Amino acid sequence: MSYRRCSCFGCDDGEYLDEDGINGDEWMQCDECCGLGYEEWCRECGWDNVFKCFLSPKYKAAYEAKQAATTQK
């Protein structure tokens, strides 16, 4: 698994300061890392461990083809 800190601007360990002025300053959960503060994915199969999905349909199709090949044996 590959790992890096969240690259979203303003994300501080999964939260960012929302300074909209209407409701005052408020800490909100980051949507890019789901509040975890990091991004994690598999470089080989393309699985995104934060969002629990494949990064692209190409990775998903390749994974399903490998699974089908192993179950047919």
TORPA-4810 file (N, C-alpha, C, O; in nm, 3 decimals):
<nodes>
NODE_1_0.084_-0.118_0.000_0.000_0.000_0.000_0.088_0.124_0.000_0.188_0.131_0.072_M
NODE_2_0.051_0.219_-0.079_0.120_0.348_-0.081_0.043_0.444_0.010_-0.078_0.433_0.026_S
NODE_3_0.116_0.535_0.068_0.059_0.623_0.169_0.117_0.762_0.153_0.236_0.777_0.124_Y
NODE_4_0.034_0.864_0.171_0.083_1.002_0.179_-0.016_1.085_0.260_-0.134_1.051_0.272_R
NODE_5_0.035_1.193_0.314_-0.052_1.286_0.386_-0.154_1.344_0.288_-0.125_1.354_0.169_R
NODE_6_-0.268_1.381_0.336_-0.372_1.437_0.250_-0.318_1.560_0.178_-0.256_1.648_0.238_C
NODE_7_-0.342_1.565_0.048_-0.289_1.674_-0.034_-0.389_1.789_-0.050_-0.360_1.885_-0.122_S
NODE_8_-0.503_1.781_0.014_-0.604_1.886_0.004_-0.554_2.012_0.077_-0.506_2.003_0.190_C
NODE_9_-0.567_2.126_0.013_-0.522_2.251_0.071_-0.598_2.280_0.201_-0.721_2.281_0.203_F
NODE_10_-0.525_2.302_0.309_-0.585_2.336_0.437_-0.617_2.218_0.527_-0.656_2.237_0.642_G
NODE_11_-0.600_2.094_0.476_-0.631_1.976_0.558_-0.524_1.961_0.667_-0.404_1.958_0.639_C
NODE_12_-0.570_1.951_0.790_-0.481_1.935_0.904_-0.526_1.811_0.981_-0.616_1.817_1.065_D
NODE_13_-0.463_1.697_0.952_-0.498_1.568_1.012_-0.646_1.534_0.995_-0.711_1.488_1.089_D
NODE_14_-0.698_1.558_0.875_-0.835_1.519_0.843_-0.940_1.625_0.863_-1.058_1.601_0.838_G
NODE_15_-0.900_1.742_0.909_-0.996_1.851_0.930_-0.942_1.980_0.870_-0.820_1.997_0.854_E
NODE_16_-1.031_2.071_0.836_-0.988_2.203_0.789_-1.073_2.309_0.857_-1.187_2.284_0.897_Y
NODE_17_-1.018_2.427_0.870_-1.087_2.537_0.935_-1.172_2.609_0.833_-1.121_2.666_0.736_L
NODE_18_-1.304_2.607_0.854_-1.399_2.674_0.765_-1.423_2.814_0.819_-1.490_2.832_0.921_D
NODE_19_-1.368_2.912_0.750_-1.380_3.051_0.794_-1.475_3.127_0.701_-1.433_3.219_0.630_E
NODE_20_-1.602_3.089_0.701_-1.697_3.151_0.609_-1.754_3.282_0.660_-1.809_3.359_0.582_D
NODE_21_-1.743_3.309_0.788_-1.790_3.436_0.842_-1.936_3.436_0.881_-1.976_3.519_0.962_G
NODE_22_-2.017_3.347_0.826_-2.159_3.345_0.858_-2.183_3.275_0.991_-2.249_3.329_1.080_I
NODE_23_-2.128_3.155_1.004_-2.146_3.077_1.127_-2.025_3.084_1.218_-2.019_3.014_1.319_N
NODE_24_-1.930_3.168_1.186_-1.807_3.174_1.263_-1.709_3.068_1.216_-1.737_2.995_1.120_G
NODE_25_-1.598_3.059_1.281_-1.498_2.960_1.245_-1.539_2.822_1.297_-1.583_2.808_1.412_D
NODE_26_-1.525_2.722_1.212_-1.566_2.588_1.252_-1.474_2.486_1.184_-1.442_2.500_1.066_E
NODE_27_-1.431_2.383_1.258_-1.351_2.275_1.201_-1.443_2.175_1.134_-1.538_2.126_1.195_W
NODE_28_-1.414_2.145_1.008_-1.495_2.053_0.928_-1.410_1.933_0.886_-1.288_1.943_0.876_M
NODE_29_-1.476_1.821_0.860_-1.406_1.701_0.813_-1.369_1.718_0.666_-1.450_1.763_0.586_Q
NODE_30_-1.247_1.682_0.633_-1.198_1.691_0.496_-1.266_1.585_0.409_-1.271_1.468_0.447_C
NODE_31_-1.316_1.625_0.293_-1.382_1.532_0.202_-1.283_1.448_0.121_-1.317_1.339_0.076_D
NODE_32_-1.162_1.498_0.102_-1.063_1.427_0.021_-1.008_1.303_0.091_-0.979_1.203_0.025_E
NODE_33_-0.993_1.309_0.223_-0.935_1.195_0.296_-1.036_1.134_0.393_-1.000_1.046_0.472_C
NODE_34_-1.159_1.178_0.389_-1.266_1.127_0.477_-1.232_1.144_0.625_-1.273_1.064_0.709_C
NODE_35_-1.157_1.250_0.655_-1.124_1.280_0.794_-1.009_1.199_0.851_-0.982_1.207_0.971_G
NODE_36_-0.940_1.122_0.768_-0.830_1.039_0.817_-0.697_1.114_0.823_-0.613_1.083_0.907_L
NODE_37_-0.679_1.212_0.736_-0.554_1.288_0.734_-0.450_1.229_0.640_-0.340_1.282_0.628_G
NODE_38_-0.485_1.120_0.574_-0.392_1.058_0.480_-0.468_0.993_0.365_-0.589_0.968_0.375_Y
NODE_39_-0.397_0.966_0.257_-0.450_0.893_0.142_-0.371_0.763_0.133_-0.250_0.763_0.152_E
NODE_40_-0.440_0.653_0.103_-0.374_0.522_0.097_-0.433_0.443_-0.020_-0.555_0.434_-0.033_E
NODE_41_-0.347_0.387_-0.103_-0.392_0.312_-0.219_-0.288_0.208_-0.257_-0.172_0.216_-0.216_W
NODE_42_-0.331_0.109_-0.335_-0.241_0.003_-0.381_-0.195_0.039_-0.523_-0.278_0.059_-0.612_C
NODE_43_-0.066_0.046_-0.543_-0.013_0.079_-0.675_-0.030_-0.035_-0.775_-0.036_-0.012_-0.896_R
NODE_44_-0.038_-0.156_-0.724_-0.048_-0.271_-0.814_-0.189_-0.291_-0.867_-0.209_-0.305_-0.987_E
NODE_45_-0.288_-0.293_-0.778_-0.425_-0.322_-0.822_-0.514_-0.199_-0.832_-0.623_-0.208_-0.888_C
NODE_46_-0.471_-0.083_-0.780_-0.550_0.039_-0.792_-0.659_0.055_-0.688_-0.748_0.137_-0.706_G
NODE_47_-0.654_-0.021_-0.580_-0.755_-0.011_-0.475_-0.729_0.111_-0.387_-0.618_0.128_-0.336_W
NODE_48_-0.830_0.196_-0.370_-0.820_0.312_-0.282_-0.873_0.270_-0.145_-0.992_0.242_-0.130_D
NODE_49_-0.785_0.265_-0.046_-0.822_0.216_0.085_-0.898_0.318_0.169_-0.952_0.282_0.274_N
NODE_50_-0.903_0.442_0.128_-0.979_0.544_0.200_-1.126_0.539_0.157_-1.216_0.534_0.241_V
NODE_51_-1.149_0.539_0.024_-1.286_0.538_-0.029_-1.340_0.398_-0.054_-1.456_0.381_-0.089_F
NODE_52_-1.253_0.295_-0.034_-1.292_0.155_-0.051_-1.348_0.127_-0.191_-1.456_0.069_-0.206_K
NODE_53_-1.273_0.170_-0.292_-1.311_0.145_-0.431_-1.185_0.146_-0.518_-1.077_0.183_-0.471_C
NODE_54_-1.200_0.106_-0.644_-1.087_0.112_-0.736_-1.073_0.252_-0.791_-1.171_0.325_-0.805_F
NODE_55_-0.950_0.290_-0.822_-0.922_0.425_-0.871_-0.975_0.448_-1.011_-1.005_0.562_-1.047_L
NODE_56_-0.988_0.342_-1.091_-1.043_0.358_-1.225_-1.109_0.227_-1.269_-1.080_0.122_-1.213_S
NODE_57_-1.198_0.232_-1.368_-1.262_0.110_-1.419_-1.160_0.010_-1.476_-1.183_-0.110_-1.473_P
NODE_58_-1.048_0.060_-1.527_-0.944_-0.027_-1.582_-0.888_-0.118_-1.473_-0.872_-0.238_-1.495_K
NODE_59_-0.859_-0.063_-1.356_-0.809_-0.142_-1.245_-0.914_-0.243_-1.198_-0.880_-0.358_-1.167_Y
NODE_60_-1.038_-0.203_-1.194_-1.145_-0.293_-1.151_-1.160_-0.410_-1.247_-1.174_-0.524_-1.204_K
NODE_61_-1.157_-0.382_-1.377_-1.169_-0.487_-1.478_-1.052_-0.585_-1.469_-1.072_-0.706_-1.481_A
NODE_62_-0.933_-0.534_-1.450_-0.815_-0.621_-1.439_-0.825_-0.709_-1.315_-0.792_-0.827_-1.320_A
NODE_63_-0.870_-0.654_-1.205_-0.885_-0.730_-1.080_-0.991_-0.839_-1.098_-0.969_-0.953_-1.057_Y
NODE_64_-1.105_-0.805_-1.158_-1.211_-0.903_-1.179_-1.166_-1.014_-1.273_-1.204_-1.129_-1.254_E
NODE_65_-1.086_-0.982_-1.375_-1.034_-1.083_-1.466_-0.939_-1.178_-1.394_-0.944_-1.299_-1.417_A
NODE_66_-0.855_-1.126_-1.306_-0.765_-1.212_-1.228_-0.844_-1.303_-1.134_-0.811_-1.420_-1.118_K
NODE_67_-0.949_-1.248_-1.072_-1.031_-1.327_-0.981_-1.103_-1.438_-1.057_-1.111_-1.551_-1.009_Q
NODE_68_-1.155_-1.407_-1.175_-1.225_-1.507_-1.255_-1.130_-1.617_-1.300_-1.168_-1.734_-1.303_A
NODE_69_-1.007_-1.582_-1.334_-0.908_-1.680_-1.377_-0.871_-1.775_-1.264_-0.852_-1.894_-1.287_A
NODE_70_-0.861_-1.723_-1.142_-0.823_-1.809_-1.029_-0.938_-1.898_-0.983_-0.914_-2.007_-0.933_T
NODE_71_-1.062_-1.854_-1.001_-1.175_-1.936_-0.958_-1.208_-2.046_-1.059_-1.271_-2.145_-1.023_T
NODE_72_-1.165_-2.030_-1.184_-1.191_-2.130_-1.287_-1.095_-2.246_-1.281_-1.119_-2.350_-1.343_Q
NODE_73_-0.987_-2.232_-1.208_-0.886_-2.339_-1.200_-0.933_-2.452_-1.114_-0.861_-2.550_-1.096_K
</nodes>
